[in-house]
Amino acid sequence: MISRRHLLAAAAAAPTALLFARPAMAAKPAVFAEDGIAIRGADPVAFFTEGAPVIGSADHALEWEGATWHFASAENMETFMGNPEAYAPQYGGYCAFAMTKGAIATSVPEAWTIYEGKLYLNFSVNVRQVWSEDIPGNIALADANWPGVLA
């Protein structure tokens, strides 16, 4: 029969890492992509040129950073190809507010903001409202967590 003393002795002899081991978690992809499609199919360039989310087409698609990006036109696709970092959403398209908390959350194209020439997405329009209350402060917090939060 195993007594409490035997269990305590065994625990003391076991390496600490084994006692508190957690299962390994797979790293999150660098870009949030539902079914492999970034921004749920919205054209990243259109946020800047149209001032609204515009759904792109598989006819104008390219692979970048492990995701497929759709564009409303060949011209927008070429614009993106020329400088993808200028048009891709910050934090890989994950929710900018969640990133302030060191967390990962999905986003929707309707909850978008362009601030100082960069595109930010949020989980919902309501979450975007909260994030918008202190954009510079929230960006500083999110930047401190990105990209380490993917690990």
MARTOR-230572 format. One record per residue (C-alpha): y, z, x. Coordinates in pm, whole numbers, plus 32768, in hexadecimal, padded with zeros to 4 digits. Example, Ala and Ser with C-alpha at 12.3 -4.5 7.8 and 13.67 -1.06 7.14 Angstrom:
<sites>
7E3E830C84CE7F9682CA8557
</sites>
This chain:
<sites>
800080008000815B7FA6807D825080C4807A83CA80BD807B83BC812781E882E97FF3824083DE7F0E818B85097FA7823A845E7F8A838C84097E1E834A856D7DD782DB85F97E7C841285157DAB84EE856B7C618441868A7B9384CB87C37BB883F987DB7A3F83C7868A7A43831686F17B5A822A882A7AA781B887B7794081DB8824785180CC878E77008086883975E78142892E7528806A896273B7809B8ABE735281048B9372B57FF78BF0714580248D4A710380B68DB0704A7F788D7470BA7E138CC36F957D708C1D6FA07C1D8AED6EBC7C2A8B706E457D7C8CC16DD27CEE8DFD6E787D758F0B6EF27C848E216EA97B608E726D387B8C8FEE6D547B9290AE6C757C84914C6D577D8E92616C5E7DD892C96C4B7C6993366DB87C6994466D4C7D5C94996BF47CD094686C2A7B5A94B46D9D7B4893796DD77A7E92016DDC7AA2917B6C7D7A7090056C427A5F8F926B4E7B668E7A6A527B5C8D326A267C138DAF68C47C528EAC695E7D438DE76A6E7DF28DAE6AE47F538CF66BF980098DC46CF780C98D6A6E56813C8C196E49808F8C9E6DF17F358CE36CB47E708E506C827E178EB66BA47CF48FFD6AE87CDB90B56A3D7BC090FA690B7C97909F68657DDE920368AA7E5391D96A217E1F908B6A197ED3912C69697FFD924C6A637FFC91536B82800890896ADC811C91C46AC381EF91FD6C3C81EA90FD6D00811B91816E55818792D16E0280E692346DCA7F8F90F96E9E7F8191266FED7ED4914871217FAB901972047FD78F2E70E37F978F9470D67E2B8F1272347DE48FF173187D14912473797DDD914574CA7D2C8FDB752A7D69901374D67ED6912375E47EE4901076DE7E938F2276517F978E4C75B87E868DD574607E208E0C73DA7CC18E0372817C288F3E71CF7BBB8FB370D87AB690A86FB97AE99186703179CC91DA716F7A8D929370C87BAB93CD710E7C72947870507D88953471417E6795E270D77FA7952B6F8B7FA193CD701D7F7792E370137E4C924F71597DCC914F717B7CB590EC72A97BE78FCD73167B08909A72EE79CA91FD72C07951920F7438790C91A274887A6F92A1738D7AF393AF74507A38934F75927AEC933874DC7C3C949074417C00953875967BE9953B75AA7D6894D8745B7DFA9548749F7F6394A075F57F679363756E7ECA9354744D7FC09372754380E2925176138056917B74E0800E91BF744881649144758A82058FF67563814F8FC673EC81808ED5736381F98E1E74A582578DD074E880EA8CDE73BF80EF8BEC747181DA
</sites>
